[in-house]
Amino acid sequence: MMQRVAFILCSLLFGCSILDGDQPIRLPHWELVWSDEFDYNGLPDPAKWDYDVGGHGWGNQELQYYTRARIENARVGGGVLIIEARRESYEGREYTSARLVTRGKASWTYGRFEIRARLPSGRGTWPAIWMLPDRQTYGSAYWPDNGEIDIMEHVGFNPDVVHGTVHTKAYNHLLGTQRGGSIRVPTARTDFHVYAIEWTPEEIRWFVDDSLYYRFPNERLTNPEADWRHWPFDQPFHLIMNIAVGGTWGGQQGVDPEAFPAQLVVDYVRVYRWVE
């Protein structure tokens, strides 16, 4: 009995098989389908990552200019990706940073998304690991009608508190109805932690180091009046990683210029699909 339990645990965690008589049975599990282990040097792999570029505030009155393929702001070395926000004059802005995206390279509908990272310190820093849809499928506006999934956000004036959130037409911060949870991670700025979501047709679940701290259920399965305004999460989304400076949330208590340069350090990004 104990041996069978061990095989089942192995299968669930690592995709092992168990024997039924002489025939192996594959149990449901998460299967790796995409990753970047950052085991190279230089700029982020252009086959996997693109950039959002500009300094127009990004809808949040942010202060940084996001650069493209600039090694000072995004580089790989020593087995990690470093996204660095810097205090420097650039294209009319006082800060630079990078916003890496998989848009046009890879996108997914449902899956487990794991990012092992160490977060920056400092008032005014606003690192995020999140997802946006590839296209406008619903409503009259790309955002919030088509949704946003925030895997991890952290604002420097509230150190070591990590947030996971969704935004939709019905639930978003402009209305004050956004849905999300928070968890204290005492070593978020000094140690690496795994920030993850499991996104299924039934719900989205948020984890830090495999500790579940928030769930967002698909209301369309239980409420006959619910529609895309409550759950637009049935279409392809891509990943985004960035550090914003200041902004409507990150800059609520001002920006400490001595906090820069500030780094979001990423050990790996892994995407899994559920295999029946």
HUVEN-V157822 format. One record per pair of residues at least 12 apart in sequence whose C-alpha atoms are under 10 Angstrom apart, sorted by the first residue. I is the first residue (numbers start at 1). J is the second residue. Records with the same first field share a line. If there is no record, write none. Layout:
I=J  J
This chain:
3=18
4=18  19
5=18
6=18
7=19
8=26  27
9=27
10=27  29
11=25  26  27  28  29  30
12=26  27  28  29  30
13=28  29  30  31
14=29  30  31  32
15=27  28  29  30  31  275
16=28  29
26=275  276
27=275  276
28=274  275  276
29=272  273  274  275  276
30=111  112  198  271  272  273  274  275  276
31=111  112  271  272  273  274  275
32=111  112  113  270  271  272  273  274  275
33=111  270  271  272  273  274
34=48  106  107  108  113  269  270  271  272  273
35=48  113  114  115  268  269  270  271  272
36=48  49  80  81  115  266  267  268  269  270  271
37=79  80  81  266  267  268  269  270
38=75  76  77  78  79  80  81  82  266  267  268  269
39=76  77  78  79  80  81  267  268
40=75  76  77  78  79  80  81
41=75  76  77  78  79  80  81
42=69  71  74  75  76  77  81
43=69  70  71  72  73  74  75  76  77  81  82
44=69  70  71  74  75  76  77  81  82  83  100
45=75  76
46=69  102  105
47=102  104  105  106
48=100  101  102  103  104  105  106
49=69  99  100  101  102  103  104  105  106  239  240
50=68  69  99  100  101  102  103  104  105  240
51=66  67  68  69  74  98  99  100  101  102  103  240  241  242
52=65  66  67  68  98  99  100  101  103  240  242
53=65  66  67  68  69  97  98  99  100
54=66  67  68  91  93  96  97  98  99
55=67  90  91  92  93  94  95  96  97
56=93
57=244  245  246  247  248
58=244  247
59=247  248
60=244  246  247  248  249  250  251
61=244  245  246  247  248  249  250  251
62=95  124  126  244  245  246  247  248  249  250  251
63=93  94  95  96  97  124  244  245  246  247  251  255
64=85  86  87  88  89  90  91  92  93  94  95  96  97  98  243  244  245  246  247
65=85  86  88  89  90  91  92  93  94  95  96  97  98  99  244  245
66=85  90  91  93  95  96  97  98  99  100  242  243  244
67=90  91  96  97  98  99  100
68=97  98  99  100
69=98  100
70=96  97  98
71=83  84  98
72=84  85  86  96  97  98
73=85  86  96  97  98  99  242  243  261  262  263
74=97  98  99  100  242  263  264  265
75=98  265
76=265  266  267
78=267
79=266  267  268
80=116  117  265  266  267  268
81=117  263  264  265  266  267  268  269
82=98  117  118  262  263  264  265  266  267
83=97  98  99  100  120  127  241  242  243  262  263  264  265  266
84=96  97  98  99  120  242  243  244  260  261  262  263  264  265
85=97  98  120  125  126  127  242  243  244  245  259  260  261  262  263  264
86=98  245  257  259  260  261  262  263
87=245  257  258  259  260  261  262
88=260  261
94=245  257
95=244  245  246  257  260  261
96=243  244  245  261
97=242  243  244  245  261  262  263
98=241  242  243  244
99=127  128  129  240  241  242  243  244
100=129  239  240  241  242  243
101=130  131  132  238  239  240  241  242
102=131  134  237  238  239  240  241
103=131  132  133  134  236  237  238  239  240
104=134  238
105=238
106=134  236  237  238  239
107=131  132  133  134  235  236  237  238  239  271
108=131  133  134  234  235  236  237  238  239  271  272  273
109=133  199  200  201  233  234  235  236  237  238  273
110=197  198  199  200  201  202  203  204  233  234  235  236  237  271  272  273  274
111=197  198  199  200  201  204  271  272  273  274  275
112=196  197  198  199  200  204  205  206  270  271  272  273  274
113=130  151  194  195  196  197  198  199  206  239  269  270  271  272  273
114=151  193  194  195  196  197  198  207  208  209  210  268  269  270  271  272
115=129  151  152  192  193  194  195  196  197  208  241  266  267  268  269  270  271
116=191  192  193  194  195  196  208  209  265  266  267  268  269  270
117=129  188  189  191  192  193  194  195  264  265  266  267  268  269
118=187  188  189  190  191  192  193  194  195  263  264  265  266  267
119=153  154  155  156  159  160  162  187  188  189  190  191  192  193  243  262  263  264  265  266
120=154  155  156  159  160  188  189  190  243  259  260  261  262  263  264  265
121=154  155  156  157  158  159  160  188  189  190  259  260  261  262  263  264
122=155  156  157  158  159  189  255  256  257  258  259  260  261  262
123=155  156  157  158  159  245  246  250  251  252  253  254  255  256  257  258  259  260
124=155  156  157  244  245  246  247  249  250  251  252  253  254  255  256  257  259  260
125=154  155  156  157  243  244  245  246  247  249  250  251  254  255  256  259  260  262  263  264
126=153  154  155  156  157  242  243  244  245  246  247  249  250  251  264
127=152  153  154  155  156  241  242  243  244  245  250  262  263  264
128=150  151  152  153  154  155  162  163  164  240  241  242  243  244  264
129=149  150  151  152  153  154  164  195  196  239  240  241  242  243  264
130=148  149  150  151  152  153  164  165  166  237  238  239  240  241  242
131=147  148  149  150  151  166  236  237  238  239  240  241
132=144  146  147  148  149  150  233  236  237  238  239  240
133=146  147  148  149  232  233  234  235  236  237  238  239
134=146  235  236  237  238  239
135=235  236  237
136=235
137=228  232  234  235
138=169  228  229  232
139=169  228  229  232
141=169
142=169
143=167  168  169  172
144=166  167  168  169  170  171  172  173  174  229  232
145=167  168  169  170  171  172  228  229  230  231  232
146=167  168  169  228  229  230  231  232  233  234  235  237
147=166  167  168  169  170  171  172  228  229  230  231  232  233  234  235  237
148=165  166  167  168  169  172  232  233  237
149=164  165  166  167  168  180  197  199  204  233  237  238  239
150=163  164  165  166  167  180  197  206  239  240
151=163  164  165  166  195  196  197  198  205  206  207  208  239  240  241
152=164  165  182  195  196  197  206  207  208  241
153=165  182  242  243  250
154=182  188  189  243  249  250
155=243  244  245  246  249  250  251  252  253
156=189  245  246  249  250  251  252  253  254  255  256  259
157=249  250  251  252  253  254  255  256
158=250  253
159=184  185  186  187  188  189
160=183  184  185  186  187  188  189  190
161=182  183  184  185  186  187  188
162=181  182  183  184  185  186  188  195  208
163=180  181  182  183  184  206  213  214
164=179  180  181  182  183  195  196  197  205  206  207  208  213  214  215
165=178  179  180  181  182  204  206  214  215  216
166=178  179  180  181  204  216  231  233
167=179  180  229  230  231  232
168=228  229  230  231  232  233
169=228  229  230  231  232
170=226  227  228  229  230  231
171=229  230  231
179=214  215  216
180=206  213  214  215  216
181=206  213  214  215  216
182=206  213  214
183=207  208  211  212  213  214
184=208
185=208  209
189=263  264  265
191=265
192=209  265  266  267
193=208  209  210  266  267
194=207  208  209  210  211  266  267  268  269
195=207  208  209  210  211  269
196=208  209  210  211  212  269  270  271
197=210  212  214  215  271
198=215  271  272  273  274
199=215  216  217  233  234  273  274
200=217  218  233  234  273  274
201=217  218  220  221  231  233  234
202=216  217  218  219  220  221  233
203=215  216  217  218  219  221  231  233
204=216  217  218  233
205=217
216=231
217=230  231
218=230  231  232  233
219=231
220=232
239=269
241=264  266
242=263  264
243=262  263  264
245=260  262
